[in-house]
Amino acid sequence: MVSLVIKRFFVETIKKALLSRGYALTRISHLQRATMISAMKSVANRGHVLKTVIDIGASDGRWSQLAMKALSRCRYFLMEAQAVHEPALIEFCKRRTAVEYVLAAVGHQVGEINFQADRPFGGSASLLPFASHNVRLPLTTIDHEVAARNLEGPFLLKFDTHGFENQILIGAQQTLKQTEIIVMECYNYKISPESLIFHQMCAQLEDLGFRCIDLVDPLYRPYDDTFWQMDLVFARSTRSEFLYHQYE
């Protein structure tokens, strides 16, 4: 009993010390659940049938590598605009079976697009030229690549596309008919002329037959400590999970 009292005293002391500095002591389980790997494990545990994962904005393949821990039986197709990542993508595909990539921006049609290539792990596409670091890159669509490569659904589409999501969805109309899961980085601010704020994106995807089923990795901007972005997971609105309205 004495040791338990001492333990509680130290825990409360540490909590107060952390709180005074703007931190909080939280159980590890709570932190783990709000991560991408936990969300992908949840997708697997709920029994979603998936054949192909399309990673849009794949950079060097790090998100696909994480997703493979939970969704190991899928074929993976990585789509990345910036050539700086091609050596890593080549190696990524060499070390794995049923994985391929394309080096092109993704949007509403096949052609070319403006791209702000100022950051290897940032950058964004736009219909209008950027004031700085603007380059013209090849543009493809999800529907074009799915047909050309005979990719099979059901699909999981992952978006890390910095405000260009709406144009990409326009170029994925056929693929969306066979899509089971969408993982999308969504924003609380209008970060580009084409971008939608997260609640607008939720409404748009609901019109396309999807509802939000998970939320992970919220991010707050250093400028004013306000909510900046998060990753949302969307599933078919006809899923049985959405028919159950109780907490437990």
HELIX and SHEET records of a PDB file:
HELIX    1   1 VAL A    2  SER A   20  1                                  19    
HELIX    2   2 ILE A   28  ARG A   33  1                                   6    
HELIX    3   3 MET A   36  ASN A   45  1                                  10    
HELIX    4   4 ARG A   62  ALA A   67  1                                   6    
HELIX    5   5 ALA A   83  HIS A   85  5                                   3    
HELIX    6   6 GLU A   86  LYS A   94  1                                   9    
HELIX    7   7 ILE A  142  ARG A  149  1                                   8    
HELIX    8   8 GLU A  165  ILE A  170  1                                   6    
HELIX    9   9 GLN A  173  LEU A  176  1                                   4    
HELIX   10  10 PHE A  198  ASP A  207  1                                  10    
HELIX   11  11 SER A  240  LEU A  243  5                                   4    
SHEET    1   A 7 VAL A  99  LEU A 103  0                                        
SHEET    2   A 7 ARG A  75  GLU A  80  1                                        
SHEET    3   A 7 THR A  52  ILE A  56  1                                        
SHEET    4   A 7 PHE A 155  PHE A 159  1                                        
SHEET    5   A 7 THR A 179  TYR A 187  1                                        
SHEET    6   A 7 PHE A 227  ARG A 236 -1                                        
SHEET    7   A 7 PHE A 210  TYR A 220 -1                                        
SHEET    1   B 4 ALA A 105  VAL A 106  0                                        
SHEET    2   B 4 ASN A 134  THR A 140  1                                        
SHEET    3   B 4 GLY A 111  GLN A 116 -1                                        
SHEET    4   B 4 SER A 124  SER A 126 -1                                        
END                                                                             
